[in-house]
């Protein structure tokens, strides 16, 4: 089976986090895969996670901002299925013009990333053979697409690294607890307000984009490390996870139309406990796989228990690894292939 996918790729976007493990699993299963993605000057995301693309990646489209699409690579490639990831972030006008030709020879599937039915009429102009969503809160799609299919969001594979080696490589202290704050788009100052006792044995590690505004950036206190990084590669992101004692994702909802925290699915299998706000619904369906807090005083207690009680850490990581195993790229990729077979051949 030859699977083509039009999607964000090698960027920090949640769409790429969904697409990349899937495509790699399909290739490992023996499928031929072609990726049609954004050009380097008009892409979805804040930046690129790799300097060079894989040899099966073709950069031939833009976003709706430019509506650029070079149709030649798409039409000249003989694929069986075209998966379109997040239509809103692609050249809708260009795709609509070649869609009848694609439909004539391949099955078409849209993976929807919206958290509500879009109000724009253009969203509904495509006669998809299949529509896929990844969260039960997206069941509203069945009002328009009665046979929409729920296929869970794929996790990144389970992986591990040596904590001390990662800290040495990153020039981080070996004798402190390290709390990793991944602050890509939002900074919450109250997270720095931990108790004096916890500060003595803990480093708050903020990894932020260059030019990011933080009160402490010019003169950080001894219990805070601020690292300015461009968009992290997967390898660099994992190094920070291996070095840390926990990761805090202080997020309540997407700034855009996202449904889940793709960062959580990306980080879950790296052996680093993840701590999130109790009131956030952005981390479903994850429950026992995460630690939750309501406010800064509870956060302090939660971190103290995590650092003192090895049983809490073990149970948390066991649950996380179990979730990753059930939602591995291989399992989710197989569910997609079963769905493609169920759709049959075009015509």
C-alpha positions in Angstrom: 0.0 0.0 0.0 1.3 3.5 -0.9 0.1 6.1 1.6 0.5 9.8 0.8 0.0 12.4 3.5 -0.4 16.1 3.2 0.6 17.5 6.5 2.9 19.7 8.6 6.2 17.9 8.9 9.4 18.4 10.9 7.9 21.4 12.7 6.9 21.9 16.3 3.2 21.8 15.5 0.7 19.4 17.0 -0.2 18.2 13.5 3.4 17.1 12.9 3.5 15.4 16.3 0.5 13.3 15.1 1.7 12.7 11.6 5.4 11.8 12.1 5.1 8.7 14.3 2.3 7.4 12.0 4.3 7.8 8.8 7.4 6.2 10.3 5.3 3.2 11.6 3.7 2.7 8.2 7.2 2.6 6.6 8.3 0.0 9.2 5.2 -2.0 8.3 6.3 -2.2 4.7 4.1 0.5 3.2 5.4 3.1 0.8 4.9 6.6 2.2 5.1 10.0 0.6 4.8 13.3 2.5 3.5 16.5 0.8 4.2 19.3 3.2 4.7 23.1 3.5 7.5 25.1 1.9 10.2 26.4 4.1 8.9 30.0 3.8 5.2 29.2 4.5 4.6 26.5 7.0 2.5 25.5 10.0 4.3 25.8 13.4 6.9 28.1 15.0 9.9 26.5 13.4 11.6 23.3 12.1 12.8 20.4 14.2 15.2 19.0 11.6 17.7 20.7 9.3 17.1 18.1 6.5 13.9 16.2 5.5 13.7 12.5 4.9 14.0 11.4 1.3 10.2 10.7 1.1 9.2 14.3 1.9 8.2 16.8 -0.8 7.8 20.4 0.1 5.2 21.6 -2.4 2.4 23.5 -0.6 1.8 26.5 1.6 -0.8 27.5 4.2 -4.0 29.3 3.6 -2.0 32.5 4.0 -0.6 32.1 0.5 -2.8 29.3 -0.9 0.3 28.0 -2.7 0.2 24.5 -4.1 2.4 23.0 -6.8 0.1 20.2 -7.9 2.7 18.3 -10.0 4.3 16.2 -7.3 0.8 15.2 -5.9 -0.6 14.3 -9.3 2.5 12.6 -10.5 2.7 10.3 -7.5 0.8 7.0 -7.7 -0.6 6.5 -4.2 -3.5 4.4 -2.9 -4.6 6.7 -0.1 -4.2 10.4 0.5 -4.4 11.4 4.2 -4.9 15.2 4.7 -3.9 16.3 8.2 -5.7 19.5 9.4 -7.2 21.0 6.3 -7.3 24.5 7.9 -3.5 24.7 7.9 -3.1 23.8 4.2 -3.7 25.4 0.8 -7.5 24.7 0.6 -8.0 26.5 -2.7 -5.2 24.7 -4.4 -6.3 21.3 -3.1 -9.9 21.9 -4.1 -8.9 22.4 -7.7 -7.0 19.0 -8.0 -9.3 17.1 -5.6 -11.5 15.5 -8.4 -8.4 14.1 -10.0 -7.2 12.7 -6.7 -10.6 11.2 -5.9 -10.6 9.4 -9.3 -7.6 7.2 -8.4 -7.2 7.2 -4.6 -9.1 7.1 -1.4 -9.1 10.4 0.6 -9.1 10.7 4.3 -9.2 13.9 6.5 -7.8 13.8 10.0 -9.7 16.6 11.8 -7.9 18.6 14.5 -10.6 21.1 15.3 -12.4 21.2 18.7 -15.7 22.4 17.2 -17.5 22.3 13.9 -16.0 25.1 11.8 -18.3 27.9 10.7 -16.5 28.4 7.4 -18.3 26.8 4.4 -15.1 26.0 2.6 -14.3 23.4 5.3 -17.1 21.2 4.0 -16.5 21.3 0.2 -14.5 18.1 0.1 -16.2 14.8 -0.4 -13.9 12.7 1.7 -14.0 8.9 1.6 -13.2 8.9 5.3 -13.0 11.3 8.2 -10.9 10.5 11.3 -10.9 12.2 14.7 -8.8 11.3 17.8 -10.8 12.4 20.8 -14.4 11.6 22.0 -15.0 15.3 22.4 -14.9 15.6 18.6 -18.0 13.4 18.2 -19.8 16.5 16.9 -18.3 15.5 13.5 -20.8 12.7 13.3 -23.5 15.4 12.8 -21.9 16.1 9.4 -19.9 12.9 8.7 -22.1 10.0 10.1 -19.3 7.5 9.5 -16.4 9.5 11.0 -13.9 7.2 12.7 -12.3 7.6 16.1 -8.7 6.6 16.0 -6.7 7.7 19.1 -3.8 10.1 19.0 -0.5 8.2 18.6 2.1 8.4 21.3 5.8 8.7 20.6 7.6 5.4 21.4 9.0 4.5 24.8 12.6 5.5 25.1 15.1 6.1 27.9 18.3 8.0 28.7 20.8 8.3 31.5 19.9 11.2 33.8 23.5 12.2 34.8 24.8 12.0 31.2 21.9 14.1 30.0 22.6 16.7 32.7 26.3 16.8 31.9 25.6 17.3 28.3 23.1 20.1 29.1 25.4 21.6 31.8 22.8 21.2 34.5 23.5 20.4 38.2 23.8 16.8 39.2 22.8 17.3 42.8 19.4 19.0 42.5 15.9 18.0 41.6 15.1 19.5 38.2 11.6 20.7 37.3 11.3 21.2 33.5 9.0 24.0 32.4 8.3 23.8 28.7 7.2 27.3 27.9 6.6 27.6 24.2 3.7 30.0 24.0 2.8 30.9 27.6 4.6 31.8 30.8 2.8 31.5 34.1 4.8 33.4 36.8 3.1 31.7 39.7 5.0 28.5 38.9 8.1 30.1 40.4 6.4 30.6 43.8 7.5 27.3 45.4 8.4 27.1 49.1 11.8 28.1 50.3 12.5 24.6 51.4 11.8 23.2 48.0 13.9 25.9 46.3 17.0 24.8 48.2 17.0 21.4 46.6 15.2 22.1 43.3 16.0 23.9 40.1 13.2 25.3 37.9 14.4 24.8 34.4 12.6 27.1 31.9 13.2 26.3 28.2 11.9 29.2 26.2 12.2 30.6 22.6 14.8 33.3 21.9 13.4 36.8 22.7 10.9 35.3 25.2 9.8 37.8 27.9 10.4 36.8 31.5 11.0 39.0 34.5 14.0 36.9 35.7 15.7 36.4 32.3 18.4 39.0 32.8 19.2 38.0 36.4 17.8 34.6 37.3 17.8 33.5 41.0 20.1 30.6 41.9 17.1 28.2 41.9 16.1 29.0 38.3 17.8 28.1 35.0 16.5 29.8 31.8 17.6 28.3 28.5 16.7 30.2 25.3 16.4 27.7 22.5 15.0 27.8 19.0 12.5 25.1 18.2 13.7 21.9 19.9 14.5 18.8 17.8 13.0 15.5 19.1 16.5 14.6 20.3 17.0 17.8 22.2 13.5 17.7 23.7 14.2 14.2 24.9 17.6 15.2 26.5 15.8 17.7 28.7 13.2 15.0 29.6 15.9 12.6 30.5 17.7 15.2 32.6 14.6 16.3 34.5 12.7 14.8 37.5 9.4 16.0 36.2 7.8 18.1 33.4 5.2 20.7 34.1 2.7 21.5 31.3 0.7 24.4 32.7 -2.0 24.6 30.1 -5.8 24.8 30.2 -6.8 25.1 26.6 -5.4 25.6 23.1 -4.8 29.1 21.9 -6.3 28.0 18.6 -8.6 25.1 17.8 -6.6 22.2 19.3 -8.2 19.4 21.2 -5.4 17.8 23.2 -1.8 18.6 24.3 0.4 17.0 21.6 3.4 17.7 23.8 2.0 15.3 26.4 1.7 12.5 23.9 5.2 13.3 22.6 6.7 13.3 26.1 4.8 10.5 27.8 7.2 7.6 26.9 10.4 9.3 27.9 10.4 8.3 31.6 9.8 11.8 33.0 6.7 12.3 35.2 4.3 14.9 33.8 2.5 17.3 36.1 -0.6 19.3 34.8 -3.4 21.5 36.2 -6.3 19.6 37.8 -8.9 21.8 36.1 -7.5 21.5 32.6 -9.4 19.4 30.1 -6.5 19.6 27.6 -4.9 16.4 28.7 -7.7 13.9 28.2 -8.0 11.0 28.0 -4.9 10.9 30.2 -5.7 10.5 33.9 -3.6 8.3 36.2 -0.7 8.7 33.8 -0.3 12.3 35.0 0.0 14.1 38.3 -2.5 17.0 38.9 -2.4 20.1 41.0 -5.0 22.9 41.8 -2.7 25.8 42.9 0.8 26.6 43.8 0.6 25.3 47.4 -0.7 22.0 46.1 1.9 21.9 43.4 4.6 22.3 46.1 3.1 19.3 48.0 2.8 17.3 44.8 6.4 17.9 43.9 7.7 17.1 47.4 5.8 13.8 47.4 7.1 12.9 43.9 10.7 13.6 44.9 10.4 11.7 48.3 8.2 8.7 47.4 9.7 6.4 44.8 6.4 4.4 44.7 4.5 7.4 43.4 7.0 7.8 40.6 7.0 4.1 39.8 3.2 3.9 39.6 3.0 7.1 37.5 5.6 5.9 35.0 4.1 2.4 34.9 0.7 3.9 34.0 2.3 6.2 31.4 4.2 3.3 29.8 1.0 1.2 29.7 -0.8 4.0 27.9 2.0 4.4 25.4 2.0 0.7 24.8 -1.7 0.8 24.0 -1.4 3.8 21.8 1.9 3.1 20.2 2.6 4.3 16.6 2.5 0.7 15.4 -1.0 0.1 16.9 -2.4 3.4 15.7 -0.9 3.0 12.3 -2.5 -0.4 12.0 -5.9 1.0 12.9 -5.5 3.5 10.1 -4.6 0.8 7.6 -7.6 -1.3 8.7 -9.7 1.8 8.0 -8.2 2.3 4.6 -8.9 -1.3 3.7 -12.5 -0.9 5.0 -12.9 2.1 2.6 -12.0 -0.2 -0.3 -10.7 1.0 -3.7 -11.8 4.2 -5.5 -14.4 4.2 -8.2 
